[in-house]
Amino acid sequence: MEKLNPKLEKNIDDLVASIQNLKEYQKCLILKEQMIKNKELMKLIEDVKILQKKYIKSNYDAVIKQKLDLKNSELNKIPIYVIYSENLKVVNEILDFVNVNLNDYFYQKLNS
């Protein structure tokens, strides 16, 4: 792939930096570091991921769904995880907003 135009690359870097400077993004980084230190929490998160995969592969088996719901319920009682999830949701919404708006912008510019 050809190297990006330096001006375009700087604009993209500025956009990324703006996102990285969001308080929600910064909070996610801090909380993630704290969560990594909690082995029980990380085990619970891993259990949820495994059950999510099993649930999908099982073609949405009700028994696996019950186990998954139980683990998710446990996870959502842990304050640090809840705060992390809330901040991550905001960051993802902003990323989606940027993505949609860039796509719309390119579409309008390239199809007018």
C-alpha positions as a Markdown table, in Angstrom:
| # | Residue | x | y | z |
|---|---|---|---|---|
| 1 | Met | 0.0 | 0.0 | 0.0 |
| 2 | Glu | 1.2 | 3.5 | -0.8 |
| 3 | Lys | 2.1 | 5.8 | 2.0 |
| 4 | Leu | -0.5 | 8.4 | 3.0 |
| 5 | Asn | -0.2 | 12.0 | 2.1 |
| 6 | Pro | 1.6 | 13.7 | 5.1 |
| 7 | Lys | -1.2 | 16.3 | 5.5 |
| 8 | Leu | -3.9 | 13.6 | 5.5 |
| 9 | Glu | -1.8 | 11.5 | 7.9 |
| 10 | Lys | -1.5 | 14.5 | 10.3 |
| 11 | Asn | -5.3 | 15.1 | 10.1 |
| 12 | Ile | -5.9 | 11.4 | 10.9 |
| 13 | Asp | -3.4 | 11.6 | 13.8 |
| 14 | Asp | -5.2 | 14.7 | 15.1 |
| 15 | Leu | -8.5 | 12.9 | 15.0 |
| 16 | Val | -7.1 | 9.9 | 16.9 |
| 17 | Ala | -5.4 | 12.2 | 19.4 |
| 18 | Ser | -8.7 | 13.9 | 20.0 |
| 19 | Ile | -10.4 | 10.6 | 20.7 |
| 20 | Gln | -7.5 | 9.5 | 23.0 |
| 21 | Asn | -7.9 | 12.8 | 24.9 |
| 22 | Leu | -11.5 | 12.1 | 25.8 |
| 23 | Lys | -12.1 | 11.8 | 29.5 |
| 24 | Glu | -14.1 | 8.6 | 28.9 |
| 25 | Tyr | -11.2 | 7.1 | 26.9 |
| 26 | Gln | -8.7 | 8.0 | 29.6 |
| 27 | Lys | -11.0 | 6.6 | 32.3 |
| 28 | Cys | -11.2 | 3.3 | 30.3 |
| 29 | Leu | -7.4 | 3.0 | 30.2 |
| 30 | Ile | -7.1 | 3.7 | 34.0 |
| 31 | Leu | -9.9 | 1.2 | 34.9 |
| 32 | Lys | -8.6 | -1.4 | 32.5 |
| 33 | Glu | -5.2 | -1.3 | 34.2 |
| 34 | Gln | -6.9 | -1.7 | 37.6 |
| 35 | Met | -9.1 | -4.5 | 36.4 |
| 36 | Ile | -6.1 | -6.4 | 35.0 |
| 37 | Lys | -4.7 | -6.6 | 38.5 |
| 38 | Asn | -7.9 | -8.3 | 39.8 |
| 39 | Lys | -7.4 | -12.0 | 38.9 |
| 40 | Glu | -11.0 | -12.9 | 40.0 |
| 41 | Leu | -12.5 | -10.2 | 37.8 |
| 42 | Met | -10.4 | -11.2 | 34.8 |
| 43 | Lys | -11.4 | -14.8 | 35.3 |
| 44 | Leu | -15.1 | -13.8 | 35.4 |
| 45 | Ile | -14.7 | -11.8 | 32.2 |
| 46 | Glu | -13.0 | -14.7 | 30.5 |
| 47 | Asp | -15.8 | -17.0 | 31.6 |
| 48 | Val | -18.3 | -14.7 | 30.1 |
| 49 | Lys | -16.4 | -14.6 | 26.8 |
| 50 | Ile | -16.2 | -18.4 | 26.7 |
| 51 | Leu | -19.9 | -18.8 | 27.4 |
| 52 | Gln | -20.8 | -16.2 | 24.8 |
| 53 | Lys | -18.9 | -18.3 | 22.2 |
| 54 | Lys | -20.5 | -21.5 | 23.4 |
| 55 | Tyr | -23.9 | -19.9 | 23.3 |
| 56 | Ile | -23.6 | -18.9 | 19.7 |
| 57 | Lys | -22.0 | -22.2 | 18.6 |
| 58 | Ser | -24.8 | -24.1 | 20.4 |
| 59 | Asn | -27.3 | -22.3 | 18.2 |
| 60 | Tyr | -28.6 | -20.4 | 21.3 |
| 61 | Asp | -29.1 | -23.2 | 23.8 |
| 62 | Ala | -31.3 | -22.1 | 26.7 |
| 63 | Val | -29.1 | -23.9 | 29.3 |
| 64 | Ile | -26.0 | -22.1 | 28.2 |
| 65 | Lys | -28.0 | -18.8 | 28.1 |
| 66 | Gln | -28.9 | -19.3 | 31.7 |
| 67 | Lys | -25.2 | -19.8 | 32.7 |
| 68 | Leu | -24.2 | -16.8 | 30.6 |
| 69 | Asp | -26.9 | -14.6 | 32.2 |
| 70 | Leu | -25.8 | -15.7 | 35.7 |
| 71 | Lys | -22.1 | -14.8 | 34.9 |
| 72 | Asn | -23.1 | -11.5 | 33.4 |
| 73 | Ser | -25.2 | -10.7 | 36.5 |
| 74 | Glu | -22.2 | -11.4 | 38.7 |
| 75 | Leu | -20.0 | -9.2 | 36.4 |
| 76 | Asn | -22.5 | -6.3 | 36.5 |
| 77 | Lys | -22.4 | -6.2 | 40.3 |
| 78 | Ile | -18.7 | -5.2 | 40.2 |
| 79 | Pro | -18.5 | -1.4 | 40.3 |
| 80 | Ile | -15.2 | -1.0 | 38.5 |
| 81 | Tyr | -16.5 | -3.2 | 35.6 |
| 82 | Val | -19.8 | -1.2 | 35.4 |
| 83 | Ile | -18.0 | 2.1 | 35.3 |
| 84 | Tyr | -15.5 | 0.7 | 32.7 |
| 85 | Ser | -18.4 | -0.5 | 30.6 |
| 86 | Glu | -20.3 | 2.8 | 30.7 |
| 87 | Asn | -17.2 | 4.7 | 29.6 |
| 88 | Leu | -16.4 | 2.2 | 26.9 |
| 89 | Lys | -19.9 | 2.5 | 25.6 |
| 90 | Val | -19.5 | 6.3 | 25.3 |
| 91 | Val | -16.1 | 5.9 | 23.5 |
| 92 | Asn | -17.7 | 3.3 | 21.1 |
| 93 | Glu | -20.6 | 5.6 | 20.4 |
| 94 | Ile | -18.2 | 8.4 | 19.5 |
| 95 | Leu | -16.2 | 6.1 | 17.2 |
| 96 | Asp | -19.4 | 5.1 | 15.5 |
| 97 | Phe | -20.4 | 8.7 | 15.2 |
| 98 | Val | -17.1 | 9.6 | 13.6 |
| 99 | Asn | -17.3 | 6.5 | 11.3 |
| 100 | Val | -20.8 | 7.3 | 10.1 |
| 101 | Asn | -20.0 | 11.0 | 9.5 |
| 102 | Leu | -16.8 | 10.3 | 7.6 |
| 103 | Asn | -18.7 | 7.8 | 5.4 |
| 104 | Asp | -21.4 | 10.3 | 4.8 |
| 105 | Tyr | -18.9 | 13.0 | 4.1 |
| 106 | Phe | -17.0 | 10.9 | 1.6 |
| 107 | Tyr | -20.1 | 9.7 | -0.1 |
| 108 | Gln | -21.4 | 13.3 | -0.5 |
| 109 | Lys | -18.0 | 14.6 | -1.8 |
| 110 | Leu | -17.4 | 11.7 | -4.2 |
| 111 | Asn | -20.9 | 11.4 | -5.5 |
| 112 | Ser | -21.8 | 15.0 | -6.1 |
